[in-house]
Amino acid sequence: MHFKVIAFRNLGLNEMKSAFKAFCKLLKANSYVVFFFAGHGFESFGQTYLLPVDCSKNFLPKESMCAQYVLQEMQKTKPALNVLLIDSCRKMPPNPWEMPEKIYEASMESNTVYGYATTFLNGAYESDERNSFFVKHLKKYITLEKSITDIIFCVQRALDITNADLTPVCNMFICTRQKKGEDEIN
């Protein structure tokens, strides 16, 4: 795979937003874009929120970055493929009635794959090893010559066998042929 990788760790909210804006500036039309987040998160009002290191324990949308915002901004760059891999909990926040300032309307266009470490209202678990269960299995399959959806399904099957409490989810909307990491990009 010939991806340009940009990695950030342990960012505060302002740093997350700045890093994401810098990331989007690098994106070109018809490229393959992968956004991976490993950390704490929650869901509220149909939105998935990614928690920065400087958030409170209240899990407030205004103190987080919304995954639907991430998708919305990535779609603006007209990529050939958008992949969002979210390795975080999808539980409700302590105050689930706290309305977000904005609900993002990021549509799943014909080039989008969402891979979640777990189902809605569930936690994502860490293993005794360096990586989470989701990443442990993702690493086994990500370099294989398979479509991204097949890779997520392989991870899902592997986790079904090894950890009944964790069920990855793959949401996708792909109209064209299945995209692979080894595809030539024009």
PAMAR-807147 format. One line per field, with one value per atom (N, C-alpha, C, O): residue number from 0; residue in three letters; atom name; x, y, z. Coordinates in steps of 0.02 Angstrom, whole numbers. Example, Ala and Ser with C-alpha at 12.3 -4.5 7.8 and 13.67 -1.06 7.14 Angstrom:
BEGIN
k: c(0  0  0  0  1  1  1  1);
r: c(ALA  ALA  ALA  ALA  SER  SER  SER  SER);
a: c(N  CA  C  O  N  CA  C  O);
px: c(660  615  660  712  642  684  645  670);
py: c(-284  -225  -165  -166  -112  -53  2  57);
pz: c(390  390  390  423  354  357  394  402);
REM end
This chain:
BEGIN
k: c(0  0  0  0  1  1  1  1  2  2  2  2  3  3  3  3  4  4  4  4  5  5  5  5  6  6  6  6  7  7  7  7  8  8  8  8  9  9  9  9  10  10  10  10  11  11  11  11  12  12  12  12  13  13  13  13  14  14  14  14  15  15  15  15  16  16  16  16  17  17  17  17  18  18  18  18  19  19  19  19  20  20  20  20  21  21  21  21  22  22  22  22  23  23  23  23  24  24  24  24  25  25  25  25  26  26  26  26  27  27  27  27  28  28  28  28  29  29  29  29  30  30  30  30  31  31  31  31  32  32  32  32  33  33  33  33  34  34  34  34  35  35  35  35  36  36  36  36  37  37  37  37  38  38  38  38  39  39  39  39  40  40  40  40  41  41  41  41  42  42  42  42  43  43  43  43  44  44  44  44  45  45  45  45  46  46  46  46  47  47  47  47  48  48  48  48  49  49  49  49  50  50  50  50  51  51  51  51  52  52  52  52  53  53  53  53  54  54  54  54  55  55  55  55  56  56  56  56  57  57  57  57  58  58  58  58  59  59  59  59  60  60  60  60  61  61  61  61  62  62  62  62  63  63  63  63  64  64  64  64  65  65  65  65  66  66  66  66  67  67  67  67  68  68  68  68  69  69  69  69  70  70  70  70  71  71  71  71  72  72  72  72  73  73  73  73  74  74  74  74  75  75  75  75  76  76  76  76  77  77  77  77  78  78  78  78  79  79  79  79  80  80  80  80  81  81  81  81  82  82  82  82  83  83  83  83  84  84  84  84  85  85  85  85  86  86  86  86  87  87  87  87  88  88  88  88  89  89  89  89  90  90  90  90  91  91  91  91  92  92  92  92  93  93  93  93  94  94  94  94  95  95  95  95  96  96  96  96  97  97  97  97  98  98  98  98  99  99  99  99  100  100  100  100  101  101  101  101  102  102  102  102  103  103  103  103  104  104  104  104  105  105  105  105  106  106  106  106  107  107  107  107  108  108  108  108  109  109  109  109  110  110  110  110  111  111  111  111  112  112  112  112  113  113  113  113  114  114  114  114  115  115  115  115  116  116  116  116  117  117  117  117  118  118  118  118  119  119  119  119  120  120  120  120  121  121  121  121  122  122  122  122  123  123  123  123  124  124  124  124  125  125  125  125  126  126  126  126  127  127  127  127  128  128  128  128  129  129  129  129  130  130  130  130  131  131  131  131  132  132  132  132  133  133  133  133  134  134  134  134  135  135  135  135  136  136  136  136  137  137  137  137  138  138  138  138  139  139  139  139  140  140  140  140  141  141  141  141  142  142  142  142  143  143  143  143  144  144  144  144  145  145  145  145  146  146  146  146  147  147  147  147  148  148  148  148  149  149  149  149  150  150  150  150  151  151  151  151  152  152  152  152  153  153  153  153  154  154  154  154  155  155  155  155  156  156  156  156  157  157  157  157  158  158  158  158  159  159  159  159  160  160  160  160  161  161  161  161  162  162  162  162  163  163  163  163  164  164  164  164  165  165  165  165  166  166  166  166  167  167  167  167  168  168  168  168  169  169  169  169  170  170  170  170  171  171  171  171  172  172  172  172  173  173  173  173  174  174  174  174  175  175  175  175  176  176  176  176  177  177  177  177  178  178  178  178  179  179  179  179  180  180  180  180  181  181  181  181  182  182  182  182  183  183  183  183  184  184  184  184  185  185  185  185);
r: c(MET  MET  MET  MET  HIS  HIS  HIS  HIS  PHE  PHE  PHE  PHE  LYS  LYS  LYS  LYS  VAL  VAL  VAL  VAL  ILE  ILE  ILE  ILE  ALA  ALA  ALA  ALA  PHE  PHE  PHE  PHE  ARG  ARG  ARG  ARG  ASN  ASN  ASN  ASN  LEU  LEU  LEU  LEU  GLY  GLY  GLY  GLY  LEU  LEU  LEU  LEU  ASN  ASN  ASN  ASN  GLU  GLU  GLU  GLU  MET  MET  MET  MET  LYS  LYS  LYS  LYS  SER  SER  SER  SER  ALA  ALA  ALA  ALA  PHE  PHE  PHE  PHE  LYS  LYS  LYS  LYS  ALA  ALA  ALA  ALA  PHE  PHE  PHE  PHE  CYS  CYS  CYS  CYS  LYS  LYS  LYS  LYS  LEU  LEU  LEU  LEU  LEU  LEU  LEU  LEU  LYS  LYS  LYS  LYS  ALA  ALA  ALA  ALA  ASN  ASN  ASN  ASN  SER  SER  SER  SER  TYR  TYR  TYR  TYR  VAL  VAL  VAL  VAL  VAL  VAL  VAL  VAL  PHE  PHE  PHE  PHE  PHE  PHE  PHE  PHE  PHE  PHE  PHE  PHE  ALA  ALA  ALA  ALA  GLY  GLY  GLY  GLY  HIS  HIS  HIS  HIS  GLY  GLY  GLY  GLY  PHE  PHE  PHE  PHE  GLU  GLU  GLU  GLU  SER  SER  SER  SER  PHE  PHE  PHE  PHE  GLY  GLY  GLY  GLY  GLN  GLN  GLN  GLN  THR  THR  THR  THR  TYR  TYR  TYR  TYR  LEU  LEU  LEU  LEU  LEU  LEU  LEU  LEU  PRO  PRO  PRO  PRO  VAL  VAL  VAL  VAL  ASP  ASP  ASP  ASP  CYS  CYS  CYS  CYS  SER  SER  SER  SER  LYS  LYS  LYS  LYS  ASN  ASN  ASN  ASN  PHE  PHE  PHE  PHE  LEU  LEU  LEU  LEU  PRO  PRO  PRO  PRO  LYS  LYS  LYS  LYS  GLU  GLU  GLU  GLU  SER  SER  SER  SER  MET  MET  MET  MET  CYS  CYS  CYS  CYS  ALA  ALA  ALA  ALA  GLN  GLN  GLN  GLN  TYR  TYR  TYR  TYR  VAL  VAL  VAL  VAL  LEU  LEU  LEU  LEU  GLN  GLN  GLN  GLN  GLU  GLU  GLU  GLU  MET  MET  MET  MET  GLN  GLN  GLN  GLN  LYS  LYS  LYS  LYS  THR  THR  THR  THR  LYS  LYS  LYS  LYS  PRO  PRO  PRO  PRO  ALA  ALA  ALA  ALA  LEU  LEU  LEU  LEU  ASN  ASN  ASN  ASN  VAL  VAL  VAL  VAL  LEU  LEU  LEU  LEU  LEU  LEU  LEU  LEU  ILE  ILE  ILE  ILE  ASP  ASP  ASP  ASP  SER  SER  SER  SER  CYS  CYS  CYS  CYS  ARG  ARG  ARG  ARG  LYS  LYS  LYS  LYS  MET  MET  MET  MET  PRO  PRO  PRO  PRO  PRO  PRO  PRO  PRO  ASN  ASN  ASN  ASN  PRO  PRO  PRO  PRO  TRP  TRP  TRP  TRP  GLU  GLU  GLU  GLU  MET  MET  MET  MET  PRO  PRO  PRO  PRO  GLU  GLU  GLU  GLU  LYS  LYS  LYS  LYS  ILE  ILE  ILE  ILE  TYR  TYR  TYR  TYR  GLU  GLU  GLU  GLU  ALA  ALA  ALA  ALA  SER  SER  SER  SER  MET  MET  MET  MET  GLU  GLU  GLU  GLU  SER  SER  SER  SER  ASN  ASN  ASN  ASN  THR  THR  THR  THR  VAL  VAL  VAL  VAL  TYR  TYR  TYR  TYR  GLY  GLY  GLY  GLY  TYR  TYR  TYR  TYR  ALA  ALA  ALA  ALA  THR  THR  THR  THR  THR  THR  THR  THR  PHE  PHE  PHE  PHE  LEU  LEU  LEU  LEU  ASN  ASN  ASN  ASN  GLY  GLY  GLY  GLY  ALA  ALA  ALA  ALA  TYR  TYR  TYR  TYR  GLU  GLU  GLU  GLU  SER  SER  SER  SER  ASP  ASP  ASP  ASP  GLU  GLU  GLU  GLU  ARG  ARG  ARG  ARG  ASN  ASN  ASN  ASN  SER  SER  SER  SER  PHE  PHE  PHE  PHE  PHE  PHE  PHE  PHE  VAL  VAL  VAL  VAL  LYS  LYS  LYS  LYS  HIS  HIS  HIS  HIS  LEU  LEU  LEU  LEU  LYS  LYS  LYS  LYS  LYS  LYS  LYS  LYS  TYR  TYR  TYR  TYR  ILE  ILE  ILE  ILE  THR  THR  THR  THR  LEU  LEU  LEU  LEU  GLU  GLU  GLU  GLU  LYS  LYS  LYS  LYS  SER  SER  SER  SER  ILE  ILE  ILE  ILE  THR  THR  THR  THR  ASP  ASP  ASP  ASP  ILE  ILE  ILE  ILE  ILE  ILE  ILE  ILE  PHE  PHE  PHE  PHE  CYS  CYS  CYS  CYS  VAL  VAL  VAL  VAL  GLN  GLN  GLN  GLN  ARG  ARG  ARG  ARG  ALA  ALA  ALA  ALA  LEU  LEU  LEU  LEU  ASP  ASP  ASP  ASP  ILE  ILE  ILE  ILE  THR  THR  THR  THR  ASN  ASN  ASN  ASN  ALA  ALA  ALA  ALA  ASP  ASP  ASP  ASP  LEU  LEU  LEU  LEU  THR  THR  THR  THR  PRO  PRO  PRO  PRO  VAL  VAL  VAL  VAL  CYS  CYS  CYS  CYS  ASN  ASN  ASN  ASN  MET  MET  MET  MET  PHE  PHE  PHE  PHE  ILE  ILE  ILE  ILE  CYS  CYS  CYS  CYS  THR  THR  THR  THR  ARG  ARG  ARG  ARG  GLN  GLN  GLN  GLN  LYS  LYS  LYS  LYS  LYS  LYS  LYS  LYS  GLY  GLY  GLY  GLY  GLU  GLU  GLU  GLU  ASP  ASP  ASP  ASP  GLU  GLU  GLU  GLU  ILE  ILE  ILE  ILE  ASN  ASN  ASN  ASN);
a: c(N  CA  C  O  N  CA  C  O  N  CA  C  O  N  CA  C  O  N  CA  C  O  N  CA  C  O  N  CA  C  O  N  CA  C  O  N  CA  C  O  N  CA  C  O  N  CA  C  O  N  CA  C  O  N  CA  C  O  N  CA  C  O  N  CA  C  O  N  CA  C  O  N  CA  C  O  N  CA  C  O  N  CA  C  O  N  CA  C  O  N  CA  C  O  N  CA  C  O  N  CA  C  O  N  CA  C  O  N  CA  C  O  N  CA  C  O  N  CA  C  O  N  CA  C  O  N  CA  C  O  N  CA  C  O  N  CA  C  O  N  CA  C  O  N  CA  C  O  N  CA  C  O  N  CA  C  O  N  CA  C  O  N  CA  C  O  N  CA  C  O  N  CA  C  O  N  CA  C  O  N  CA  C  O  N  CA  C  O  N  CA  C  O  N  CA  C  O  N  CA  C  O  N  CA  C  O  N  CA  C  O  N  CA  C  O  N  CA  C  O  N  CA  C  O  N  CA  C  O  N  CA  C  O  N  CA  C  O  N  CA  C  O  N  CA  C  O  N  CA  C  O  N  CA  C  O  N  CA  C  O  N  CA  C  O  N  CA  C  O  N  CA  C  O  N  CA  C  O  N  CA  C  O  N  CA  C  O  N  CA  C  O  N  CA  C  O  N  CA  C  O  N  CA  C  O  N  CA  C  O  N  CA  C  O  N  CA  C  O  N  CA  C  O  N  CA  C  O  N  CA  C  O  N  CA  C  O  N  CA  C  O  N  CA  C  O  N  CA  C  O  N  CA  C  O  N  CA  C  O  N  CA  C  O  N  CA  C  O  N  CA  C  O  N  CA  C  O  N  CA  C  O  N  CA  C  O  N  CA  C  O  N  CA  C  O  N  CA  C  O  N  CA  C  O  N  CA  C  O  N  CA  C  O  N  CA  C  O  N  CA  C  O  N  CA  C  O  N  CA  C  O  N  CA  C  O  N  CA  C  O  N  CA  C  O  N  CA  C  O  N  CA  C  O  N  CA  C  O  N  CA  C  O  N  CA  C  O  N  CA  C  O  N  CA  C  O  N  CA  C  O  N  CA  C  O  N  CA  C  O  N  CA  C  O  N  CA  C  O  N  CA  C  O  N  CA  C  O  N  CA  C  O  N  CA  C  O  N  CA  C  O  N  CA  C  O  N  CA  C  O  N  CA  C  O  N  CA  C  O  N  CA  C  O  N  CA  C  O  N  CA  C  O  N  CA  C  O  N  CA  C  O  N  CA  C  O  N  CA  C  O  N  CA  C  O  N  CA  C  O  N  CA  C  O  N  CA  C  O  N  CA  C  O  N  CA  C  O  N  CA  C  O  N  CA  C  O  N  CA  C  O  N  CA  C  O  N  CA  C  O  N  CA  C  O  N  CA  C  O  N  CA  C  O  N  CA  C  O  N  CA  C  O  N  CA  C  O  N  CA  C  O  N  CA  C  O  N  CA  C  O  N  CA  C  O  N  CA  C  O  N  CA  C  O  N  CA  C  O  N  CA  C  O  N  CA  C  O  N  CA  C  O  N  CA  C  O  N  CA  C  O  N  CA  C  O  N  CA  C  O  N  CA  C  O  N  CA  C  O  N  CA  C  O  N  CA  C  O  N  CA  C  O  N  CA  C  O  N  CA  C  O  N  CA  C  O  N  CA  C  O  N  CA  C  O  N  CA  C  O  N  CA  C  O  N  CA  C  O  N  CA  C  O  N  CA  C  O  N  CA  C  O  N  CA  C  O  N  CA  C  O  N  CA  C  O  N  CA  C  O  N  CA  C  O  N  CA  C  O  N  CA  C  O  N  CA  C  O  N  CA  C  O  N  CA  C  O  N  CA  C  O  N  CA  C  O);
px: c(43  0  45  97  24  64  25  11  7  -29  19  72  0  36  1  -60  38  9  26  83  -26  -18  -46  -105  -6  -28  -21  27  -72  -72  -94  -133  -68  -85  -101  -70  -150  -165  -176  -143  -222  -236  -293  -341  -288  -344  -392  -377  -449  -501  -476  -485  -445  -420  -366  -364  -324  -272  -304  -282  -357  -392  -421  -413  -453  -484  -431  -439  -376  -322  -290  -277  -277  -247  -293  -270  -358  -404  -408  -412  -408  -408  -345  -349  -288  -225  -229  -206  -258  -268  -311  -293  -366  -411  -378  -393  -333  -297  -252  -237  -231  -189  -228  -199  -293  -334  -345  -356  -343  -354  -414  -430  -446  -502  -479  -422  -523  -513  -460  -437  -442  -394  -433  -494  -397  -424  -406  -348  -457  -446  -467  -523  -422  -437  -427  -374  -479  -476  -485  -536  -436  -439  -436  -393  -481  -480  -482  -527  -435  -436  -435  -390  -484  -489  -559  -595  -576  -642  -692  -675  -754  -807  -875  -881  -927  -995  -1042  -1020  -1105  -1155  -1212  -1232  -1238  -1294  -1330  -1298  -1395  -1437  -1414  -1415  -1395  -1375  -1306  -1288  -1268  -1201  -1149  -1162  -1092  -1037  -986  -964  -967  -921  -855  -854  -800  -733  -706  -705  -685  -665  -591  -549  -575  -505  -481  -521  -416  -389  -408  -405  -429  -445  -520  -541  -560  -632  -649  -609  -707  -730  -757  -759  -776  -805  -879  -912  -905  -976  -995  -1054  -945  -957  -1004  -1058  -983  -1024  -1006  -947  -1055  -1041  -997  -954  -1007  -968  -894  -853  -878  -809  -778  -725  -811  -791  -790  -812  -763  -765  -813  -807  -858  -911  -886  -859  -895  -873  -912  -885  -974  -1013  -985  -988  -958  -923  -861  -847  -824  -765  -784  -752  -836  -859  -881  -864  -919  -943  -885  -887  -834  -776  -735  -710  -729  -692  -729  -697  -795  -835  -826  -830  -814  -805  -745  -742  -696  -636  -646  -600  -705  -723  -676  -649  -666  -621  -654  -715  -613  -639  -665  -712  -635  -655  -643  -589  -693  -688  -695  -743  -647  -651  -642  -591  -690  -685  -684  -732  -631  -625  -624  -579  -675  -684  -678  -722  -624  -611  -624  -578  -688  -708  -776  -811  -794  -860  -914  -901  -973  -1031  -1089  -1147  -1071  -1122  -1152  -1126  -1208  -1239  -1200  -1169  -1200  -1166  -1206  -1264  -1175  -1211  -1276  -1326  -1274  -1334  -1356  -1341  -1392  -1409  -1456  -1465  -1487  -1533  -1498  -1530  -1433  -1393  -1389  -1353  -1425  -1430  -1365  -1339  -1338  -1279  -1295  -1352  -1243  -1252  -1272  -1307  -1249  -1264  -1270  -1232  -1317  -1323  -1296  -1322  -1245  -1213  -1251  -1268  -1262  -1298  -1248  -1251  -1205  -1156  -1187  -1202  -1197  -1228  -1177  -1118  -1199  -1156  -1159  -1205  -1111  -1110  -1086  -1070  -1084  -1071  -998  -977  -962  -892  -872  -814  -917  -905  -910  -957  -862  -863  -849  -799  -893  -883  -868  -905  -815  -800  -798  -755  -843  -845  -820  -832  -785  -760  -817  -809  -875  -930  -997  -1000  -1050  -1117  -1140  -1110  -1194  -1224  -1241  -1267  -1228  -1241  -1194  -1207  -1140  -1093  -1024  -1007  -983  -915  -868  -882  -811  -757  -705  -688  -680  -636  -564  -548  -521  -449  -428  -459  -376  -350  -292  -274  -265  -207  -143  -91  -149  -91  -89  -128  -45  -35  -96  -113  -129  -185  -252  -255  -305  -372  -387  -350  -441  -462  -475  -455  -507  -523  -459  -454  -411  -348  -307  -275  -307  -269  -290  -248  -355  -379  -375  -364  -385  -379  -308  -300  -258  -189  -176  -133  -212  -203  -226  -199  -277  -310  -298  -309  -276  -274  -227  -239  -175  -128  -145  -110  -198  -218  -251  -279  -246  -278  -352  -377  -387  -459  -489  -455  -554  -587  -591  -587  -599  -603  -663  -659  -717  -776  -761  -781  -727  -708  -661  -666  -616  -571  -610  -598  -658  -699  -738  -744  -765  -802  -756  -778  -694  -645  -633  -629  -626  -616  -677  -671  -735  -797  -801  -817  -785  -786  -735  -749  -675  -622  -644  -631  -676  -699  -758  -766  -800  -856  -829  -860  -772  -743  -707  -712  -672  -629  -661  -639  -711  -739  -813  -829  -856  -927  -958  -1012  -923  -950  -936  -964  -895  -874  -893  -869  -936  -958  -946  -982  -894  -882  -940  -976  -948  -1002  -970  -924  -996  -974  -1035  -1080  -1037  -1088  -1056  -1001  -1088  -1057  -1109  -1167  -1087  -1126  -1077  -1047  -1070  -1023  -1061  -1083  -1067  -1103  -1057  -1079  -995  -948  -913  -930  -865  -828  -796  -782  -784  -754  -683  -644  -668  -603  -554  -573  -491  -438  -382  -373  -345  -288  -234  -194  -231  -179  -199  -159  -260  -283  -237  -210  -229  -192  -237  -296  -210  -248  -224  -164  -270  -252  -236  -220);
py: c(-59  0  62  63  112  172  232  280  228  282  330  311  393  443  441  451  430  423  484  506  511  567  543  525  542  516  569  606  571  615  575  527  593  557  607  660  588  625  699  741  716  786  814  779  878  916  934  922  961  976  1024  1011  1079  1127  1096  1109  1054  1019  970  963  934  887  924  902  980  1019  1045  1041  1071  1097  1041  1049  984  927  902  885  900  877  925  903  990  1039  1032  1035  1022  1012  948  946  895  832  843  819  879  890  931  921  976  1016  972  991  916  870  825  794  821  775  802  862  757  775  736  682  763  729  660  652  612  544  505  453  529  492  444  448  399  354  385  399  395  429  383  356  374  333  378  408  381  417  365  330  359  310  347  390  330  359  302  260  302  256  299  339  289  328  321  274  369  367  403  449  380  410  394  355  423  409  428  457  411  429  466  452  515  555  585  612  579  606  583  622  519  491  512  499  544  567  530  514  516  484  537  575  541  592  562  511  593  572  618  679  590  631  648  604  712  733  721  705  728  716  770  758  829  884  892  945  841  847  833  802  854  840  768  733  746  679  678  627  735  740  717  711  703  680  727  707  789  840  846  847  849  857  918  915  974  1034  1027  1067  976  962  905  880  887  829  846  899  801  808  755  696  777  733  696  726  630  589  607  603  628  648  713  723  756  816  794  821  746  720  695  712  654  628  684  684  732  788  826  842  840  877  836  862  771  728  722  721  719  714  775  770  833  894  890  926  848  842  795  786  765  721  661  649  623  565  508  505  462  402  354  316  356  312  348  376  347  372  313  275  305  252  285  318  275  298  236  197  228  172  202  239  186  216  161  118  163  115  149  168  156  187  161  128  175  157  196  249  168  201  205  203  212  216  286  333  291  356  395  365  462  502  503  482  526  529  571  553  625  667  660  703  606  594  646  648  687  738  804  851  808  868  874  836  920  928  956  1006  925  953  1021  1035  1063  1129  1121  1164  1068  1057  982  942  964  896  896  932  857  855  807  752  830  791  764  782  721  692  631  581  637  581  528  543  467  412  411  382  442  443  376  332  369  303  280  235  308  291  287  301  269  276  210  171  198  139  163  197  146  158  92  44  87  28  48  88  21  35  -25  -82  -14  -69  -105  -163  -73  -103  -76  -28  -107  -86  -27  -11  5  61  41  -14  84  76  28  8  8  -39  -8  42  -40  -19  -55  -110  -24  -56  -76  -37  -136  -163  -165  -174  -156  -162  -233  -267  -256  -322  -315  -259  -371  -369  -350  -338  -347  -330  -255  -217  -233  -162  -130  -73  -168  -142  -167  -217  -132  -155  -218  -236  -253  -312  -295  -332  -238  -217  -207  -234  -171  -158  -222  -233  -263  -325  -366  -391  -371  -409  -369  -398  -305  -262  -268  -272  -269  -274  -339  -341  -392  -457  -453  -488  -412  -414  -353  -356  -298  -234  -236  -199  -276  -277  -331  -337  -370  -421  -389  -334  -422  -396  -411  -456  -373  -380  -310  -261  -307  -242  -221  -264  -157  -132  -162  -176  -173  -203  -276  -298  -313  -382  -383  -428  -334  -331  -321  -355  -274  -263  -325  -342  -360  -422  -476  -515  -480  -527  -511  -556  -448  -427  -446  -471  -435  -451  -526  -546  -568  -641  -661  -703  -633  -650  -632  -670  -575  -554  -595  -606  -618  -662  -726  -752  -749  -810  -798  -840  -742  -731  -690  -695  -649  -605  -593  -549  -631  -626  -559  -541  -523  -459  -401  -346  -411  -357  -374  -424  -334  -347  -286  -236  -287  -231  -222  -270  -162  -146  -116  -76  -135  -105  -76  -112  -10  24  48  76  36  57  76  56  117  134  140  192  86  84  59  1  101  83  51  11  71  47  -15  -42  -38  -99  -89  -33  -144  -141  -112  -131  -67  -34  -73  -100  -75  -109  -60  -12  -72  -29  -30  17  -84  -90  -59  -60  -33  -4  52  90  57  114  175  171  230  292  340  353  367  414  482  528);
pz: c(0  0  0  33  -37  -43  -16  -52  47  79  111  137  110  151  219  222  271  338  380  384  412  458  524  528  576  640  695  698  737  795  855  849  913  975  1030  1036  1071  1132  1121  1152  1078  1061  1101  1118  1117  1146  1089  1031  1106  1056  1002  942  1022  972  928  868  957  918  869  812  892  848  788  730  801  747  698  638  725  682  641  582  674  639  584  529  597  547  487  430  501  446  404  342  435  398  357  300  385  349  287  233  294  237  182  123  200  149  105  49  131  93  45  0  54  15  -55  -65  -103  -173  -200  -175  -250  -282  -307  -329  -303  -326  -286  -308  -227  -186  -140  -134  -110  -59  8  21  50  114  170  171  218  277  338  348  379  442  497  499  541  596  662  672  707  774  825  822  871  927  990  1001  1031  1093  1122  1108  1164  1195  1151  1114  1155  1115  1144  1192  1114  1134  1077  1027  1084  1033  1065  1121  1028  1052  992  947  991  938  869  821  864  800  776  718  819  801  843  902  814  849  867  824  931  954  976  1011  954  970  1024  1015  1080  1137  1136  1127  1144  1151  1222  1267  1234  1300  1351  1411  1328  1374  1387  1411  1372  1384  1457  1493  1478  1545  1548  1497  1607  1614  1597  1605  1574  1559  1489  1473  1447  1378  1342  1320  1335  1302  1228  1212  1184  1113  1098  1054  1135  1121  1141  1120  1179  1198  1157  1175  1103  1064  989  969  950  877  849  865  808  782  720  673  719  662  599  544  606  547  518  457  559  534  495  441  522  488  418  369  415  350  303  244  330  289  257  198  297  271  222  173  235  188  122  69  124  62  17  -44  47  8  -39  -89  -22  -64  -123  -163  -130  -186  -193  -247  -138  -143  -181  -187  -206  -238  -184  -196  -125  -70  -4  8  39  108  155  150  200  250  318  331  362  431  475  475  513  560  630  649  669  735  788  794  826  879  946  981  962  1025  1046  1008  1108  1133  1095  1068  1095  1064  1114  1095  1177  1230  1232  1203  1267  1278  1331  1375  1327  1377  1443  1443  1498  1562  1557  1589  1519  1509  1436  1395  1419  1349  1319  1258  1360  1335  1319  1297  1331  1315  1238  1206  1211  1138  1109  1135  1057  1024  993  976  987  956  883  855  851  780  767  795  725  701  630  587  617  551  506  525  445  395  344  286  366  320  287  319  222  186  170  159  170  149  73  43  42  -32  -57  -18  -122  -153  -146  -182  -101  -93  -20  -3  25  96  133  122  176  220  291  304  337  409  441  432  478  518  591  611  630  702  741  720  795  837  872  893  878  915  891  853  915  896  938  990  916  951  1023  1034  1070  1142  1177  1234  1144  1175  1181  1150  1223  1233  1187  1164  1174  1136  1187  1232  1181  1232  1210  1151  1259  1247  1263  1305  1231  1246  1295  1314  1316  1361  1324  1355  1258  1217  1206  1235  1163  1150  1116  1129  1072  1033  1059  1096  1040  1056  1016  971  1035  997  924  879  912  845  803  748  830  794  787  735  839  836  774  738  762  705  640  587  643  584  554  493  597  574  536  491  553  518  446  403  432  367  323  262  351  315  254  206  255  199  147  97  159  111  50  55  -5  -66  -65  -99  -23  -15  -15  -3  -30  -27  47  91  58  127  163  223  128  160  180  234  137  153  214  256  218  276  340  390  340  400  417  476  367  381  410  452  386  415  488  530  504  573  614  670  586  620  636  692  586  597  649  692  646  695  765  812  773  839  863  923  817  836  869  915  845  871  937  983  944  1002  1058  1115  1043  1095  1080  1040  1111  1097  1119  1095  1163  1187  1139  1148  1090  1045  974  946  944  876  833  839  791  746  697  682  674  627  565  569  508  445  410  390  403  364  300  301  244  182  131  134  84  26  -32  -42  -68  -125  -186  -187  -236  -297  -350  -390  -349  -399  -375  -322  -413  -393  -325  -304  -291  -224  -228  -272  -184  -183  -139  -87  -161  -123  -110  -147  -57  -40  -93  -98  -132  -183  -251  -297  -257  -320  -343  -302  -408  -437  -433  -449  -412  -406  -460  -466  -498  -551  -524  -561);
REM end
